[in-house]
Amino acid sequence: MGAGLMQRPSIEAAKELGYKALVIDANPDAVCVPFADRFEKIDLKDTNAIVDFSLSLGKNLCAVFTAGTDFSAPVSLACQKCGFVSHSFESAMNASNKILMRECFKKNKIPSPDFFEADENYINLFQKNKTPEIHFPKVVKPVDNMGARGCRLVRNKDEFLPALKDAVCFSRTKKAIVEDFMEGPEFSIDALVVNGKVIIAGFADRHIFFEPYFVELGHSMPSEISENKKQEIVKVFTDAVHALGLTNGV
């Protein structure tokens, strides 16, 4: 799923393994369309179309996969409908929607900032001074986007409304999450989950710039933190994976 530049390694890897790469994307002129053995114009936001198309391929379809996109949930649903091993659709949604994610963390006592959901109705109430008092700083994010789009630090009331409108605008469901700001370094952890077992594949220090935004310009691997701190973070990460219900996949 996806014919952008970040999908090229996946397309090439599938072909190196002897499979044919059937690529879908809403843009027929996407940069990796020429690398596909077959291309179909399907919007990655159209989950029903993706499931129907996957089922139409019958036994010719060997796997459904994406990398570097926001659309892991449609992958899981298509896999579920086709009988492939994967994360469940519910757990994929937990890992894709920040409100569902934080609710899973809260329920399972995973360290996580306090939060609340905000939408266009909340914006209207806020403009009429009909919302509870907010203590800053906060971080505002779309509930269902990635790559730091629409995400920023809010230091005072004057910055809050513009940030909230941006976050809602960048959300496919027109919802934002407002979280307490947590001071400290950021890390990226990559892992595979196989039958519920979490296998760490990478641990990196993230380099974030352009405050009040959170834009990652790069990362360092191996990390510079101590092994004890690294293992502490990996433990929280692993507990979080289980709290989301992830079982088979990245």
C-alpha positions, 0 to 999 in steps of 0.5 A, spaced: 500 500 500 502 506 497 507 508 491 511 514 494 518 514 495 518 511 502 515 505 499 520 503 494 524 499 498 518 494 500 516 494 493 524 492 491 524 487 497 518 483 495 520 482 488 527 480 490 523 475 494 520 472 487 513 475 488 510 480 484 508 487 487 501 489 486 501 497 488 495 501 490 495 509 491 490 514 489 496 518 485 497 514 478 503 519 477 506 517 484 514 516 484 514 508 485 508 507 480 513 505 475 516 499 479 510 496 480 508 489 476 501 492 477 498 498 479 491 500 481 488 507 483 485 506 490 485 511 495 489 508 501 483 512 506 478 508 502 478 502 507 472 498 504 475 499 497 482 496 499 478 490 503 474 488 497 480 489 492 484 484 496 478 479 497 477 479 489 484 477 488 483 470 491 489 465 492 493 470 488 494 474 494 500 472 498 500 478 503 498 485 504 503 490 507 505 498 508 511 502 510 512 509 511 504 511 511 498 512 516 494 506 513 496 500 518 489 499 520 486 498 513 492 493 512 490 489 518 483 489 516 484 486 509 489 481 512 483 479 517 478 478 511 483 474 507 485 470 513 492 472 513 496 472 520 496 480 522 495 485 528 487 485 529 484 491 526 482 493 533 489 493 535 491 497 529 486 502 530 489 502 538 496 504 535 493 509 529 488 513 533 492 517 539 485 517 543 484 510 543 492 509 544 492 513 550 486 510 553 489 503 552 495 506 556 491 509 562 487 502 563 493 498 563 497 503 567 502 505 562 506 511 563 503 517 559 501 524 559 494 526 561 490 528 555 483 530 553 479 530 546 477 536 542 473 537 536 470 543 532 464 543 537 470 544 543 473 549 538 466 553 538 465 552 546 472 554 547 471 561 543 465 562 547 469 561 554 465 555 555 470 550 556 474 548 563 480 552 565 487 549 561 493 549 564 499 550 560 504 548 556 500 543 552 501 539 546 496 539 541 496 533 535 491 530 530 488 524 533 490 520 526 496 523 523 503 522 523 510 525 521 509 531 526 503 534 521 499 539 525 503 537 532 505 543 536 507 545 543 502 550 546 505 555 551 499 559 553 492 561 551 493 565 545 497 560 542 492 554 543 486 556 538 490 556 532 494 550 534 487 546 535 484 549 529 491 546 525 490 539 528 483 538 527 484 540 520 490 535 519 485 530 522 482 525 517 476 525 523 477 532 525 479 530 532 485 533 536 488 530 542 491 535 547 496 532 552 500 535 558 507 537 555 513 532 558 520 535 558 525 530 556 529 527 550 525 523 544 527 516 542 524 511 536 524 504 537 522 499 532 520 492 533 517 486 530 511 482 534 511 475 533 505 471 536 505 476 542 513 476 543 516 483 542 523 483 538 527 490 538 530 491 531 532 498 533 533 504 538 535 511 536 536 518 539 531 522 535 533 529 533 527 534 534 528 541 531 523 548 530 520 549 537 514 550 538 513 544 532 516 537 533 520 536 526 525 530 526 531 532 522 534 525 523 536 520 529 542 517 531 543 509 532 546 506 537 543 511 542 548 515 547 544 513 553 546 508 558 544 501 557 540 501 564 536 507 561 535 504 555 532 497 558 527 501 562 525 505 556 524 498 552 520 495 558 515 501 557 515 500 550 514 492 550 508 493 556 505 499 551 505 494 545 501 489 549 496 494 552 495 496 545 493 488 543 498 488 538 500 480 536 503 479 529 507 485 525 511 491 526 
